[in-house]
Amino acid sequence: MGVTGVAMILYNIWIVRAWQLDMDGSCSDDPKFSLPWFIHAFLGIGIALCAITCLGHIAGHTANHHCLSCVSFSC
């Protein structure tokens, strides 16, 4: 899940860059343009996947610390 989240964030960076290049080439005079909703949604999902993965690793490490130490030292 973490790798998928990182891949989504990197792909989103590429999408934003392509969007900016496309807007530079357009004949629109409005300097304030907003990104489409799906770019924001894609970035949010990627960040959420990374956060869930990180929190899962932290929770797994803190919840099973005693069990892991017993297996390592044969309690």
PyMOL Python script that loads the backbone (N, CA, C, O; Angstrom):
from pymol import cmd

cmd.read_pdbstr("""\
ATOM      1  N   MET A   1       0.810  -1.182   0.000  1.00  0.00           N
ATOM      2  CA  MET A   1       0.000   0.000   0.000  1.00  0.00           C
ATOM      3  C   MET A   1       0.861   1.256   0.000  1.00  0.00           C
ATOM      4  O   MET A   1       0.532   2.243  -0.657  1.00  0.00           O
ATOM      5  N   GLY A   2       1.951   1.213   0.730  1.00  0.00           N
ATOM      6  CA  GLY A   2       2.831   2.370   0.772  1.00  0.00           C
ATOM      7  C   GLY A   2       3.455   2.675  -0.575  1.00  0.00           C
ATOM      8  O   GLY A   2       3.567   3.837  -0.965  1.00  0.00           O
ATOM      9  N   VAL A   3       3.863   1.628  -1.292  1.00  0.00           N
ATOM     10  CA  VAL A   3       4.455   1.817  -2.615  1.00  0.00           C
ATOM     11  C   VAL A   3       3.414   2.390  -3.580  1.00  0.00           C
ATOM     12  O   VAL A   3       3.731   3.237  -4.415  1.00  0.00           O
ATOM     13  N   THR A   4       2.188   1.928  -3.459  1.00  0.00           N
ATOM     14  CA  THR A   4       1.114   2.465  -4.298  1.00  0.00           C
ATOM     15  C   THR A   4       0.887   3.941  -3.995  1.00  0.00           C
ATOM     16  O   THR A   4       0.698   4.742  -4.910  1.00  0.00           O
ATOM     17  N   GLY A   5       0.905   4.304  -2.713  1.00  0.00           N
ATOM     18  CA  GLY A   5       0.739   5.706  -2.333  1.00  0.00           C
ATOM     19  C   GLY A   5       1.847   6.587  -2.873  1.00  0.00           C
ATOM     20  O   GLY A   5       1.586   7.681  -3.373  1.00  0.00           O
ATOM     21  N   VAL A   6       3.080   6.118  -2.776  1.00  0.00           N
ATOM     22  CA  VAL A   6       4.215   6.893  -3.302  1.00  0.00           C
ATOM     23  C   VAL A   6       4.116   7.008  -4.821  1.00  0.00           C
ATOM     24  O   VAL A   6       4.392   8.067  -5.385  1.00  0.00           O
ATOM     25  N   ALA A   7       3.721   5.916  -5.483  1.00  0.00           N
ATOM     26  CA  ALA A   7       3.566   5.953  -6.939  1.00  0.00           C
ATOM     27  C   ALA A   7       2.475   6.945  -7.341  1.00  0.00           C
ATOM     28  O   ALA A   7       2.619   7.654  -8.337  1.00  0.00           O
ATOM     29  N   MET A   8       1.386   6.999  -6.575  1.00  0.00           N
ATOM     30  CA  MET A   8       0.309   7.945  -6.874  1.00  0.00           C
ATOM     31  C   MET A   8       0.779   9.385  -6.696  1.00  0.00           C
ATOM     32  O   MET A   8       0.420  10.259  -7.485  1.00  0.00           O
ATOM     33  N   ILE A   9       1.576   9.634  -5.668  1.00  0.00           N
ATOM     34  CA  ILE A   9       2.088  10.990  -5.436  1.00  0.00           C
ATOM     35  C   ILE A   9       3.043  11.394  -6.559  1.00  0.00           C
ATOM     36  O   ILE A   9       2.968  12.516  -7.059  1.00  0.00           O
ATOM     37  N   LEU A  10       3.930  10.498  -6.955  1.00  0.00           N
ATOM     38  CA  LEU A  10       4.864  10.811  -8.042  1.00  0.00           C
ATOM     39  C   LEU A  10       4.125  11.027  -9.365  1.00  0.00           C
ATOM     40  O   LEU A  10       4.468  11.926 -10.133  1.00  0.00           O
ATOM     41  N   TYR A  11       3.117  10.205  -9.626  1.00  0.00           N
ATOM     42  CA  TYR A  11       2.319  10.380 -10.839  1.00  0.00           C
ATOM     43  C   TYR A  11       1.567  11.711 -10.804  1.00  0.00           C
ATOM     44  O   TYR A  11       1.408  12.373 -11.829  1.00  0.00           O
ATOM     45  N   ASN A  12       1.112  12.090  -9.621  1.00  0.00           N
ATOM     46  CA  ASN A  12       0.413  13.357  -9.473  1.00  0.00           C
ATOM     47  C   ASN A  12       1.342  14.536  -9.744  1.00  0.00           C
ATOM     48  O   ASN A  12       0.927  15.527 -10.345  1.00  0.00           O
ATOM     49  N   ILE A  13       2.575  14.436  -9.313  1.00  0.00           N
ATOM     50  CA  ILE A  13       3.554  15.491  -9.606  1.00  0.00           C
ATOM     51  C   ILE A  13       3.726  15.632 -11.114  1.00  0.00           C
ATOM     52  O   ILE A  13       3.814  16.744 -11.635  1.00  0.00           O
ATOM     53  N   TRP A  14       3.772  14.495 -11.815  1.00  0.00           N
ATOM     54  CA  TRP A  14       3.901  14.524 -13.261  1.00  0.00           C
ATOM     55  C   TRP A  14       2.658  15.145 -13.909  1.00  0.00           C
ATOM     56  O   TRP A  14       2.774  15.922 -14.857  1.00  0.00           O
ATOM     57  N   ILE A  15       1.468  14.802 -13.396  1.00  0.00           N
ATOM     58  CA  ILE A  15       0.224  15.363 -13.930  1.00  0.00           C
ATOM     59  C   ILE A  15       0.187  16.874 -13.739  1.00  0.00           C
ATOM     60  O   ILE A  15      -0.186  17.606 -14.656  1.00  0.00           O
ATOM     61  N   VAL A  16       0.570  17.348 -12.553  1.00  0.00           N
ATOM     62  CA  VAL A  16       0.561  18.788 -12.279  1.00  0.00           C
ATOM     63  C   VAL A  16       1.532  19.505 -13.210  1.00  0.00           C
ATOM     64  O   VAL A  16       1.219  20.579 -13.725  1.00  0.00           O
ATOM     65  N   ARG A  17       2.692  18.927 -13.426  1.00  0.00           N
ATOM     66  CA  ARG A  17       3.680  19.542 -14.323  1.00  0.00           C
ATOM     67  C   ARG A  17       3.135  19.603 -15.750  1.00  0.00           C
ATOM     68  O   ARG A  17       3.287  20.620 -16.427  1.00  0.00           O
ATOM     69  N   ALA A  18       2.508  18.532 -16.206  1.00  0.00           N
ATOM     70  CA  ALA A  18       1.917  18.526 -17.546  1.00  0.00           C
ATOM     71  C   ALA A  18       0.785  19.545 -17.637  1.00  0.00           C
ATOM     72  O   ALA A  18       0.631  20.210 -18.662  1.00  0.00           O
ATOM     73  N   TRP A  19       0.001  19.672 -16.583  1.00  0.00           N
ATOM     74  CA  TRP A  19      -1.089  20.653 -16.556  1.00  0.00           C
ATOM     75  C   TRP A  19      -0.534  22.076 -16.643  1.00  0.00           C
ATOM     76  O   TRP A  19      -1.076  22.916 -17.361  1.00  0.00           O
ATOM     77  N   GLN A  20       0.544  22.336 -15.912  1.00  0.00           N
ATOM     78  CA  GLN A  20       1.143  23.667 -15.950  1.00  0.00           C
ATOM     79  C   GLN A  20       1.717  23.982 -17.333  1.00  0.00           C
ATOM     80  O   GLN A  20       1.565  25.100 -17.826  1.00  0.00           O
ATOM     81  N   LEU A  21       2.368  23.014 -17.955  1.00  0.00           N
ATOM     82  CA  LEU A  21       2.905  23.229 -19.294  1.00  0.00           C
ATOM     83  C   LEU A  21       1.785  23.465 -20.301  1.00  0.00           C
ATOM     84  O   LEU A  21       1.923  24.284 -21.210  1.00  0.00           O
ATOM     85  N   ASP A  22       0.685  22.752 -20.139  1.00  0.00           N
ATOM     86  CA  ASP A  22      -0.445  22.934 -21.032  1.00  0.00           C
ATOM     87  C   ASP A  22      -1.087  24.307 -20.833  1.00  0.00           C
ATOM     88  O   ASP A  22      -1.503  24.945 -21.800  1.00  0.00           O
ATOM     89  N   MET A  23      -1.167  24.757 -19.593  1.00  0.00           N
ATOM     90  CA  MET A  23      -1.761  26.069 -19.323  1.00  0.00           C
ATOM     91  C   MET A  23      -0.844  27.194 -19.793  1.00  0.00           C
ATOM     92  O   MET A  23      -1.328  28.260 -20.174  1.00  0.00           O
ATOM     93  N   ASP A  24       0.471  26.977 -19.773  1.00  0.00           N
ATOM     94  CA  ASP A  24       1.394  27.995 -20.296  1.00  0.00           C
ATOM     95  C   ASP A  24       1.226  28.175 -21.797  1.00  0.00           C
ATOM     96  O   ASP A  24       1.386  29.280 -22.316  1.00  0.00           O
ATOM     97  N   GLY A  25       0.909  27.102 -22.487  1.00  0.00           N
ATOM     98  CA  GLY A  25       0.742  27.174 -23.923  1.00  0.00           C
ATOM     99  C   GLY A  25      -0.636  27.637 -24.356  1.00  0.00           C
ATOM    100  O   GLY A  25      -0.844  27.911 -25.538  1.00  0.00           O
ATOM    101  N   SER A  26      -1.576  27.732 -23.439  1.00  0.00           N
ATOM    102  CA  SER A  26      -2.928  28.146 -23.817  1.00  0.00           C
ATOM    103  C   SER A  26      -3.001  29.655 -23.976  1.00  0.00           C
ATOM    104  O   SER A  26      -2.111  30.380 -23.532  1.00  0.00           O
ATOM    105  N   CYS A  27      -4.049  30.113 -24.604  1.00  0.00           N
ATOM    106  CA  CYS A  27      -4.202  31.544 -24.838  1.00  0.00           C
ATOM    107  C   CYS A  27      -5.020  32.212 -23.736  1.00  0.00           C
ATOM    108  O   CYS A  27      -5.520  33.322 -23.921  1.00  0.00           O
ATOM    109  N   SER A  28      -5.156  31.558 -22.617  1.00  0.00           N
ATOM    110  CA  SER A  28      -5.903  32.134 -21.501  1.00  0.00           C
ATOM    111  C   SER A  28      -5.057  33.210 -20.821  1.00  0.00           C
ATOM    112  O   SER A  28      -3.880  32.995 -20.531  1.00  0.00           O
ATOM    113  N   ASP A  29      -5.667  34.365 -20.571  1.00  0.00           N
ATOM    114  CA  ASP A  29      -4.949  35.460 -19.920  1.00  0.00           C
ATOM    115  C   ASP A  29      -5.100  35.439 -18.412  1.00  0.00           C
ATOM    116  O   ASP A  29      -4.492  36.260 -17.725  1.00  0.00           O
ATOM    117  N   ASP A  30      -5.894  34.523 -17.879  1.00  0.00           N
ATOM    118  CA  ASP A  30      -6.133  34.458 -16.441  1.00  0.00           C
ATOM    119  C   ASP A  30      -4.966  33.752 -15.757  1.00  0.00           C
ATOM    120  O   ASP A  30      -4.785  32.550 -15.955  1.00  0.00           O
ATOM    121  N   PRO A  31      -4.162  34.468 -14.953  1.00  0.00           N
ATOM    122  CA  PRO A  31      -3.022  33.815 -14.296  1.00  0.00           C
ATOM    123  C   PRO A  31      -3.446  32.878 -13.173  1.00  0.00           C
ATOM    124  O   PRO A  31      -2.684  31.997 -12.773  1.00  0.00           O
ATOM    125  N   LYS A  32      -4.645  33.064 -12.669  1.00  0.00           N
ATOM    126  CA  LYS A  32      -5.131  32.196 -11.588  1.00  0.00           C
ATOM    127  C   LYS A  32      -5.969  31.074 -12.198  1.00  0.00           C
ATOM    128  O   LYS A  32      -7.137  31.271 -12.531  1.00  0.00           O
ATOM    129  N   PHE A  33      -5.378  29.933 -12.335  1.00  0.00           N
ATOM    130  CA  PHE A  33      -6.134  28.791 -12.819  1.00  0.00           C
ATOM    131  C   PHE A  33      -6.113  27.738 -11.720  1.00  0.00           C
ATOM    132  O   PHE A  33      -5.149  27.621 -10.964  1.00  0.00           O
ATOM    133  N   SER A  34      -7.188  26.984 -11.653  1.00  0.00           N
ATOM    134  CA  SER A  34      -7.268  25.953 -10.630  1.00  0.00           C
ATOM    135  C   SER A  34      -7.093  24.581 -11.270  1.00  0.00           C
ATOM    136  O   SER A  34      -7.495  24.349 -12.410  1.00  0.00           O
ATOM    137  N   LEU A  35      -6.495  23.701 -10.521  1.00  0.00           N
ATOM    138  CA  LEU A  35      -6.312  22.339 -10.994  1.00  0.00           C
ATOM    139  C   LEU A  35      -7.654  21.624 -10.964  1.00  0.00           C
ATOM    140  O   LEU A  35      -8.495  21.932 -10.118  1.00  0.00           O
ATOM    141  N   PRO A  36      -7.868  20.693 -11.855  1.00  0.00           N
ATOM    142  CA  PRO A  36      -9.117  19.931 -11.836  1.00  0.00           C
ATOM    143  C   PRO A  36      -9.262  19.133 -10.530  1.00  0.00           C
ATOM    144  O   PRO A  36      -8.273  18.826  -9.864  1.00  0.00           O
ATOM    145  N   TRP A  37     -10.480  18.815 -10.188  1.00  0.00           N
ATOM    146  CA  TRP A  37     -10.770  18.143  -8.931  1.00  0.00           C
ATOM    147  C   TRP A  37     -10.087  16.779  -8.841  1.00  0.00           C
ATOM    148  O   TRP A  37      -9.686  16.370  -7.752  1.00  0.00           O
ATOM    149  N   PHE A  38      -9.945  16.069  -9.958  1.00  0.00           N
ATOM    150  CA  PHE A  38      -9.371  14.726  -9.881  1.00  0.00           C
ATOM    151  C   PHE A  38      -7.886  14.751  -9.553  1.00  0.00           C
ATOM    152  O   PHE A  38      -7.360  13.779  -9.011  1.00  0.00           O
ATOM    153  N   ILE A  39      -7.196  15.849  -9.874  1.00  0.00           N
ATOM    154  CA  ILE A  39      -5.785  15.947  -9.502  1.00  0.00           C
ATOM    155  C   ILE A  39      -5.668  16.078  -7.985  1.00  0.00           C
ATOM    156  O   ILE A  39      -4.813  15.445  -7.367  1.00  0.00           O
ATOM    157  N   HIS A  40      -6.522  16.893  -7.396  1.00  0.00           N
ATOM    158  CA  HIS A  40      -6.523  17.030  -5.939  1.00  0.00           C
ATOM    159  C   HIS A  40      -6.942  15.723  -5.265  1.00  0.00           C
ATOM    160  O   HIS A  40      -6.350  15.327  -4.261  1.00  0.00           O
ATOM    161  N   ALA A  41      -7.951  15.056  -5.806  1.00  0.00           N
ATOM    162  CA  ALA A  41      -8.411  13.795  -5.239  1.00  0.00           C
ATOM    163  C   ALA A  41      -7.323  12.723  -5.321  1.00  0.00           C
ATOM    164  O   ALA A  41      -7.115  11.972  -4.368  1.00  0.00           O
ATOM    165  N   PHE A  42      -6.641  12.654  -6.447  1.00  0.00           N
ATOM    166  CA  PHE A  42      -5.583  11.661  -6.635  1.00  0.00           C
ATOM    167  C   PHE A  42      -4.444  11.889  -5.640  1.00  0.00           C
ATOM    168  O   PHE A  42      -3.907  10.939  -5.069  1.00  0.00           O
ATOM    169  N   LEU A  43      -4.083  13.156  -5.441  1.00  0.00           N
ATOM    170  CA  LEU A  43      -3.035  13.468  -4.475  1.00  0.00           C
ATOM    171  C   LEU A  43      -3.481  13.127  -3.056  1.00  0.00           C
ATOM    172  O   LEU A  43      -2.703  12.579  -2.274  1.00  0.00           O
ATOM    173  N   GLY A  44      -4.712  13.446  -2.727  1.00  0.00           N
ATOM    174  CA  GLY A  44      -5.231  13.138  -1.392  1.00  0.00           C
ATOM    175  C   GLY A  44      -5.253  11.650  -1.108  1.00  0.00           C
ATOM    176  O   GLY A  44      -4.914  11.223  -0.004  1.00  0.00           O
ATOM    177  N   ILE A  45      -5.645  10.860  -2.083  1.00  0.00           N
ATOM    178  CA  ILE A  45      -5.664   9.409  -1.897  1.00  0.00           C
ATOM    179  C   ILE A  45      -4.249   8.871  -1.735  1.00  0.00           C
ATOM    180  O   ILE A  45      -4.022   7.988  -0.908  1.00  0.00           O
ATOM    181  N   GLY A  46      -3.299   9.382  -2.501  1.00  0.00           N
ATOM    182  CA  GLY A  46      -1.905   8.943  -2.366  1.00  0.00           C
ATOM    183  C   GLY A  46      -1.329   9.275  -1.002  1.00  0.00           C
ATOM    184  O   GLY A  46      -0.642   8.452  -0.396  1.00  0.00           O
ATOM    185  N   ILE A  47      -1.606  10.479  -0.516  1.00  0.00           N
ATOM    186  CA  ILE A  47      -1.127  10.870   0.808  1.00  0.00           C
ATOM    187  C   ILE A  47      -1.796  10.023   1.885  1.00  0.00           C
ATOM    188  O   ILE A  47      -1.148   9.619   2.851  1.00  0.00           O
ATOM    189  N   ALA A  48      -3.097   9.752   1.723  1.00  0.00           N
ATOM    190  CA  ALA A  48      -3.809   8.933   2.698  1.00  0.00           C
ATOM    191  C   ALA A  48      -3.241   7.511   2.743  1.00  0.00           C
ATOM    192  O   ALA A  48      -3.083   6.946   3.825  1.00  0.00           O
ATOM    193  N   LEU A  49      -2.938   6.933   1.589  1.00  0.00           N
ATOM    194  CA  LEU A  49      -2.359   5.587   1.567  1.00  0.00           C
ATOM    195  C   LEU A  49      -0.997   5.552   2.268  1.00  0.00           C
ATOM    196  O   LEU A  49      -0.704   4.617   3.012  1.00  0.00           O
ATOM    197  N   CYS A  50      -0.176   6.564   2.030  1.00  0.00           N
ATOM    198  CA  CYS A  50       1.125   6.626   2.701  1.00  0.00           C
ATOM    199  C   CYS A  50       0.958   6.778   4.208  1.00  0.00           C
ATOM    200  O   CYS A  50       1.671   6.138   4.980  1.00  0.00           O
ATOM    201  N   ALA A  51       0.028   7.613   4.626  1.00  0.00           N
ATOM    202  CA  ALA A  51      -0.200   7.834   6.059  1.00  0.00           C
ATOM    203  C   ALA A  51      -0.741   6.575   6.728  1.00  0.00           C
ATOM    204  O   ALA A  51      -0.310   6.230   7.829  1.00  0.00           O
ATOM    205  N   ILE A  52      -1.676   5.887   6.082  1.00  0.00           N
ATOM    206  CA  ILE A  52      -2.228   4.651   6.649  1.00  0.00           C
ATOM    207  C   ILE A  52      -1.140   3.590   6.788  1.00  0.00           C
ATOM    208  O   ILE A  52      -1.075   2.890   7.799  1.00  0.00           O
ATOM    209  N   THR A  53      -0.294   3.476   5.783  1.00  0.00           N
ATOM    210  CA  THR A  53       0.793   2.499   5.836  1.00  0.00           C
ATOM    211  C   THR A  53       1.769   2.829   6.960  1.00  0.00           C
ATOM    212  O   THR A  53       2.189   1.943   7.705  1.00  0.00           O
ATOM    213  N   CYS A  54       2.125   4.091   7.079  1.00  0.00           N
ATOM    214  CA  CYS A  54       3.056   4.509   8.124  1.00  0.00           C
ATOM    215  C   CYS A  54       2.455   4.275   9.509  1.00  0.00           C
ATOM    216  O   CYS A  54       3.127   3.752  10.398  1.00  0.00           O
ATOM    217  N   LEU A  55       1.207   4.654   9.692  1.00  0.00           N
ATOM    218  CA  LEU A  55       0.557   4.437  10.990  1.00  0.00           C
ATOM    219  C   LEU A  55       0.403   2.952  11.298  1.00  0.00           C
ATOM    220  O   LEU A  55       0.500   2.552  12.458  1.00  0.00           O
ATOM    221  N   GLY A  56       0.166   2.132  10.285  1.00  0.00           N
ATOM    222  CA  GLY A  56       0.077   0.691  10.488  1.00  0.00           C
ATOM    223  C   GLY A  56       1.398   0.090  10.944  1.00  0.00           C
ATOM    224  O   GLY A  56       1.420  -0.788  11.806  1.00  0.00           O
ATOM    225  N   HIS A  57       2.496   0.562  10.367  1.00  0.00           N
ATOM    226  CA  HIS A  57       3.812   0.082  10.796  1.00  0.00           C
ATOM    227  C   HIS A  57       4.103   0.511  12.232  1.00  0.00           C
ATOM    228  O   HIS A  57       4.629  -0.275  13.020  1.00  0.00           O
ATOM    229  N   ILE A  58       3.769   1.732  12.568  1.00  0.00           N
ATOM    230  CA  ILE A  58       3.991   2.222  13.934  1.00  0.00           C
ATOM    231  C   ILE A  58       3.138   1.437  14.920  1.00  0.00           C
ATOM    232  O   ILE A  58       3.625   1.032  15.975  1.00  0.00           O
ATOM    233  N   ALA A  59       1.868   1.219  14.587  1.00  0.00           N
ATOM    234  CA  ALA A  59       0.976   0.476  15.482  1.00  0.00           C
ATOM    235  C   ALA A  59       1.439  -0.972  15.634  1.00  0.00           C
ATOM    236  O   ALA A  59       1.415  -1.520  16.736  1.00  0.00           O
ATOM    237  N   GLY A  60       1.853  -1.581  14.550  1.00  0.00           N
ATOM    238  CA  GLY A  60       2.341  -2.957  14.631  1.00  0.00           C
ATOM    239  C   GLY A  60       3.603  -3.075  15.458  1.00  0.00           C
ATOM    240  O   GLY A  60       3.781  -4.049  16.189  1.00  0.00           O
ATOM    241  N   HIS A  61       4.465  -2.106  15.351  1.00  0.00           N
ATOM    242  CA  HIS A  61       5.713  -2.136  16.116  1.00  0.00           C
ATOM    243  C   HIS A  61       5.455  -1.905  17.602  1.00  0.00           C
ATOM    244  O   HIS A  61       6.049  -2.585  18.438  1.00  0.00           O
ATOM    245  N   THR A  62       4.595  -0.974  17.939  1.00  0.00           N
ATOM    246  CA  THR A  62       4.354  -0.676  19.357  1.00  0.00           C
ATOM    247  C   THR A  62       3.470  -1.714  20.018  1.00  0.00           C
ATOM    248  O   THR A  62       3.649  -1.987  21.205  1.00  0.00           O
ATOM    249  N   ALA A  63       2.525  -2.305  19.303  1.00  0.00           N
ATOM    250  CA  ALA A  63       1.609  -3.268  19.905  1.00  0.00           C
ATOM    251  C   ALA A  63       2.274  -4.623  20.127  1.00  0.00           C
ATOM    252  O   ALA A  63       1.924  -5.320  21.079  1.00  0.00           O
ATOM    253  N   ASN A  64       3.199  -5.007  19.300  1.00  0.00           N
ATOM    254  CA  ASN A  64       3.799  -6.333  19.379  1.00  0.00           C
ATOM    255  C   ASN A  64       5.239  -6.306  19.883  1.00  0.00           C
ATOM    256  O   ASN A  64       5.989  -7.255  19.653  1.00  0.00           O
ATOM    257  N   HIS A  65       5.627  -5.257  20.550  1.00  0.00           N
ATOM    258  CA  HIS A  65       7.011  -5.158  21.020  1.00  0.00           C
ATOM    259  C   HIS A  65       7.325  -6.258  22.023  1.00  0.00           C
ATOM    260  O   HIS A  65       8.390  -6.870  21.939  1.00  0.00           O
ATOM    261  N   HIS A  66       6.434  -6.525  22.965  1.00  0.00           N
ATOM    262  CA  HIS A  66       6.692  -7.557  23.975  1.00  0.00           C
ATOM    263  C   HIS A  66       6.748  -8.937  23.332  1.00  0.00           C
ATOM    264  O   HIS A  66       7.617  -9.738  23.677  1.00  0.00           O
ATOM    265  N   CYS A  67       5.851  -9.226  22.417  1.00  0.00           N
ATOM    266  CA  CYS A  67       5.840 -10.536  21.766  1.00  0.00           C
ATOM    267  C   CYS A  67       7.098 -10.751  20.929  1.00  0.00           C
ATOM    268  O   CYS A  67       7.656 -11.848  20.906  1.00  0.00           O
ATOM    269  N   LEU A  68       7.537  -9.710  20.251  1.00  0.00           N
ATOM    270  CA  LEU A  68       8.746  -9.844  19.438  1.00  0.00           C
ATOM    271  C   LEU A  68       9.976 -10.048  20.300  1.00  0.00           C
ATOM    272  O   LEU A  68      10.885 -10.785  19.917  1.00  0.00           O
ATOM    273  N   SER A  69      10.016  -9.399  21.472  1.00  0.00           N
ATOM    274  CA  SER A  69      11.183  -9.576  22.338  1.00  0.00           C
ATOM    275  C   SER A  69      11.192 -10.962  22.970  1.00  0.00           C
ATOM    276  O   SER A  69      12.263 -11.511  23.228  1.00  0.00           O
ATOM    277  N   CYS A  70      10.025 -11.537  23.222  1.00  0.00           N
ATOM    278  CA  CYS A  70       9.963 -12.891  23.781  1.00  0.00           C
ATOM    279  C   CYS A  70      10.422 -13.922  22.755  1.00  0.00           C
ATOM    280  O   CYS A  70      11.094 -14.889  23.113  1.00  0.00           O
ATOM    281  N   VAL A  71      10.076 -13.733  21.510  1.00  0.00           N
ATOM    282  CA  VAL A  71      10.491 -14.667  20.468  1.00  0.00           C
ATOM    283  C   VAL A  71      11.987 -14.584  20.262  1.00  0.00           C
ATOM    284  O   VAL A  71      12.644 -15.602  20.046  1.00  0.00           O
ATOM    285  N   SER A  72      12.541 -13.361  20.328  1.00  0.00           N
ATOM    286  CA  SER A  72      13.960 -13.181  20.092  1.00  0.00           C
ATOM    287  C   SER A  72      14.809 -13.740  21.234  1.00  0.00           C
ATOM    288  O   SER A  72      15.885 -14.290  20.998  1.00  0.00           O
ATOM    289  N   PHE A  73      14.333 -13.600  22.453  1.00  0.00           N
ATOM    290  CA  PHE A  73      15.134 -14.004  23.620  1.00  0.00           C
ATOM    291  C   PHE A  73      14.615 -15.258  24.289  1.00  0.00           C
ATOM    292  O   PHE A  73      15.126 -15.638  25.342  1.00  0.00           O
ATOM    293  N   SER A  74      13.621 -15.912  23.721  1.00  0.00           N
ATOM    294  CA  SER A  74      13.032 -17.142  24.263  1.00  0.00           C
ATOM    295  C   SER A  74      12.610 -16.966  25.711  1.00  0.00           C
ATOM    296  O   SER A  74      13.179 -17.599  26.600  1.00  0.00           O
ATOM    297  N   CYS A  75      11.619 -16.114  25.963  1.00  0.00           N
ATOM    298  CA  CYS A  75      11.118 -15.849  27.311  1.00  0.00           C
ATOM    299  C   CYS A  75      10.515 -17.049  27.934  1.00  0.00           C
ATOM    300  O   CYS A  75      10.048 -16.986  29.071  1.00  0.00           O
TER     301      CYS A  75
END
""", "prot")
cmd.dss("prot")
cmd.show_as("cartoon", "prot")
cmd.util.cbc("prot")
cmd.orient("prot")
